[in-house]
Each structure stands twice: as C-alpha cells, then as structure tokens.
Amino acid sequence: MVECHYASVSYQHIARVLGETPQAEIPLRAWFADASRATWKTPADIKAALRNASFVGSNRVVFNINGNDYRLIVTAHYNRGMMYIRFVGTHKEYDAIDAGKV
C-alpha cells in the first residue's frame, strides 16, 4: 500500500497490469499521480476533475484509462480521504465482472 496525499492506494493491482500489459504503464501511472495529489471529498469533486468517471454504487468509481482501453475501479472513502483499487483490467475483462461488487 502506498500512502498518498489524498488516497491510500494499493499499487498491487496496477503493478500486475503493468507486468502483463506494458503499454498501460504511462496512462496508469498518470492516473495514480493525479489521484495521489487529489483532494476529492465528494463524487462531484471527482466528476469535476475527470468527466469520464462513472459511479456504480457501493462507493465504487470507474475510471477509463488510456481512452477506453483499460478500466480502473476504486472504492472511495471520502470521509477518510482514501481509495482502494478493486480492479484494473482491459475493457474486455471489465465487461466480464460486476463493477459494483468487485
């Protein structure tokens, strides 16, 4: 787990995708850097910063990475200023899961 300004974000899932899909490295690292500096306190704060973010219930937020090549799902704990990565994968892998339950 990496302690960040806004988020405590587990980098394990990102590292797995980077190992399997090196072309995802730059966009995933860019998202990680943005999230680390963010001060998102509400879903509206996320939406204002990243208009392509989707909210799927259970405090899950879905981010499109590298256009729409990859999907990243986090659980946001706004009151604690923390995010936990629940899923990182290709759009095809995303289509096979239930984003609200991962």
C-alpha positions as CSV (number, residue, x, y, z in Angstrom):
1,M,0.0,0.0,0.0
2,V,1.3,3.4,-0.9
3,E,0.4,6.4,1.2
4,C,-0.6,9.4,-0.9
5,H,-1.8,13.0,-0.3
6,Y,-5.4,12.1,-0.9
7,A,-5.5,8.4,-1.2
8,S,-4.0,5.3,0.3
9,V,-3.9,3.4,-2.9
10,S,-2.9,-0.2,-3.2
11,Y,-0.4,-0.3,-6.1
12,Q,-0.6,-4.1,-6.3
13,H,-3.3,-4.3,-9.0
14,I,-1.6,-1.6,-11.1
15,A,1.7,-3.4,-10.9
16,R,0.0,-6.7,-12.1
17,V,-1.4,-4.9,-15.1
18,L,1.9,-3.2,-15.8
19,G,3.6,-6.6,-15.8
20,E,1.1,-8.1,-18.2
21,T,0.5,-5.0,-20.3
22,P,3.5,-2.7,-20.6
23,Q,1.6,-0.3,-22.9
24,A,-0.7,0.6,-19.9
25,E,2.2,1.9,-17.8
26,I,2.1,5.6,-18.8
27,P,-1.7,6.1,-18.5
28,L,-1.9,4.1,-15.3
29,R,1.0,6.0,-13.7
30,A,-0.6,9.3,-14.8
31,W,-3.9,8.3,-13.1
32,F,-2.0,7.2,-10.0
33,A,-0.2,10.6,-9.9
34,D,-3.4,12.6,-10.3
35,A,-5.2,10.6,-7.6
36,S,-2.3,10.9,-5.3
37,R,-2.5,14.7,-5.5
38,A,-6.3,15.0,-5.5
39,T,-8.4,16.3,-2.6
40,W,-11.7,14.7,-3.7
41,K,-14.2,14.9,-0.9
42,T,-17.4,14.0,-2.9
43,P,-18.3,12.2,-6.1
44,A,-18.9,15.7,-7.6
45,D,-15.2,16.6,-7.0
46,I,-14.1,13.5,-9.0
47,K,-16.6,14.2,-11.8
48,A,-15.4,17.8,-12.0
49,A,-11.8,16.7,-12.3
50,L,-12.4,13.6,-14.5
51,R,-15.6,13.8,-16.5
52,N,-15.3,10.2,-17.8
53,A,-15.6,8.8,-14.2
54,S,-18.7,6.7,-13.6
55,F,-20.3,5.8,-10.2
56,V,-21.7,2.3,-9.9
57,G,-22.9,2.1,-6.3
58,S,-21.2,0.9,-3.1
59,N,-18.8,3.9,-3.4
60,R,-17.3,2.3,-6.5
61,V,-15.8,4.7,-9.1
62,V,-14.9,3.5,-12.6
63,F,-12.2,5.4,-14.5
64,N,-11.5,5.0,-18.2
65,I,-7.7,4.7,-18.7
66,N,-6.0,5.4,-22.0
67,G,-9.2,6.4,-23.7
68,N,-11.2,3.3,-23.1
69,D,-8.5,0.7,-23.4
70,Y,-8.5,-0.1,-19.6
71,R,-10.8,0.3,-16.7
72,L,-9.9,1.0,-13.2
73,I,-12.4,0.5,-10.3
74,V,-11.8,2.0,-6.9
75,T,-13.7,2.1,-3.7
76,A,-13.7,5.7,-2.5
77,H,-13.8,6.5,1.2
78,Y,-14.4,10.2,1.0
79,N,-14.6,10.8,4.8
80,R,-11.1,9.2,5.3
81,G,-9.6,10.6,2.1
82,M,-8.7,7.1,0.9
83,M,-9.2,5.0,-2.2
84,Y,-8.7,1.3,-2.6
85,I,-8.2,-0.2,-6.1
86,R,-10.6,-3.1,-6.6
87,F,-9.9,-3.9,-10.3
88,V,-7.6,-2.9,-13.1
89,G,-8.0,-4.6,-16.5
90,T,-8.8,-4.3,-20.1
91,H,-12.2,-3.2,-21.3
92,K,-13.0,-6.8,-22.2
93,E,-12.1,-8.0,-18.7
94,Y,-14.2,-5.3,-17.2
95,D,-17.2,-6.4,-19.3
96,A,-17.0,-9.8,-17.6
97,I,-17.3,-8.5,-14.0
98,D,-19.9,-6.8,-11.8
99,A,-18.3,-3.4,-11.1
100,G,-20.5,-2.8,-8.1
101,K,-19.3,-6.0,-6.4
102,V,-15.6,-6.3,-7.1
